[in-house]
Amino acid sequence: MDIKVLGPGCPKCHEAEKIVREALAESGVAANVTKVSDFQEMAALGVFATPAVVIDGQVKVSGKVPTKKDVLAWIGK
Amino acid sequence: MKPINLDGTPKAANCACKAVSVPEQVSQPRRPLPWLRIVLGGTALVAWWLVYDALSGLSRLLTYDVLGLTQGSHLGGSVEFFLYDTPKVLMLLTLIVFGVGIIRSFFTPERTRRILAGKSEAVGNVLAALLGIVTPFCSCSAVPLFIGFLGAGVPLGVTFSFLISAPMVNEVAVVLLYGLLGWKVAALYTGTGLVIAIASGLVIGKLNMEEYIEDWVREIRLDTSTEQDVALTWAGRINAGLSAVRDIVGKVWPWVVVGIAVGAGIHGYMPEGFLASIMGKDAWWSVPVAVLIGIPLYSNAAGIIPVVQALLEKGAALGTVLAFMMSVVAISTPEAVILRKVLKPRLIAVFFGIVSVGILLVGWLFNAIL
């Protein structure tokens, strides 16, 4: 599974990344998490509100920090 | 805009973003009955009002009876000012941010963008400035938002109206102005802030500066026809209000306290009329100087308004002080750095130039008519 956390580096983006990593650790799902802070790349993914989470190319949330419950649901746990 | 690290990312420490995380609606097994919530909310509101009403008396009691300071002394004046204004402003802020958090749950950035995409220039500029007040906006998110608006077909000038209005006219600024300076100043600030946002966006639109957007941004086309809003229940919206209070009040309170402390110092120790000669009505040059000093400075409204109030009290003219405040919150050097990623220097210069001129005119206008 390929997970991208998008954000230019504001506190909310760090929070989103932390929650994604926590959810992965908790569920034991193996995934590749990358942080995207390049605006061009964000636009290419179709995201214009940060923080955002993209899983396997699909935008799961944009403009807000997801809850751990959300993330667990997205990764199928 | 925020102070920026060398790699161009806004510093985390003081990002008082307007973006609010809206909690997802998940079915909860045991939700409190609605009437319980209503009773709790009503009680909280009454308690809020009673405390708010008693603040003035309490601050005097604390200052002069409990702390034993002399009435009319410098220190007594400062301490009373601080003890009265700090809880007052924080209480107002909590109540309004909660309300705005609920209103804001109706306006997602996606929805705002869809509203603006089909509009003609003039109507679009007015709508964009108004939506700037209620749409969740974080200056960290300004660049992706800018790209998203343009990509969805929102005209450049309309996008700028939004980008100028969103950080300048917001609930934190309006509440602080209302709480510290009264509703007239709050209304003047809001009105002129909107006019500056609308007019600057119109001018930028007329200048046809699309070629000064970075090429890769201009090529982006987004399809927004398939977007769907997540429907929120009322419980969800109330939760959004509560999380707005946590996010926003949690972030700006240190600024408010420091700002009021500085203001309290000025209030107690600076002689009356001290600033009249340098920041008064008759010093026409004080408005451009105030704007120029404000450009490189960054603070949010929460930190700057208590200082503004104290300056006014000591003889500074309202126009000069409002111009200074608008310049501090609406344009800043860190913002220019981050906008450089999507705009060519010429457009950034035009943007800053037009907004500065707008602020300058507002400052002079107020000094002339008030």
Interface residues (C-beta under 8 A of the other chain):
Chain A: G7 P8 G9 C10 P11 K12 C13 H14 S37 F39 Q40 M42 A43 G46 V47 F48 A49 T50 G63 K64 V65 P66 T67 K69 D70
Chain B: K2 N5 D7 G8 T9 P10 A12 C15 C17 A19 V20 S21 V22 P23 E24 V26 T108 P109 E110 R113 P136 C138 C140 S141 V143 P144 L145 I147 G148 F149 G151 W216 V217 I220 L222 I338 K341 V342
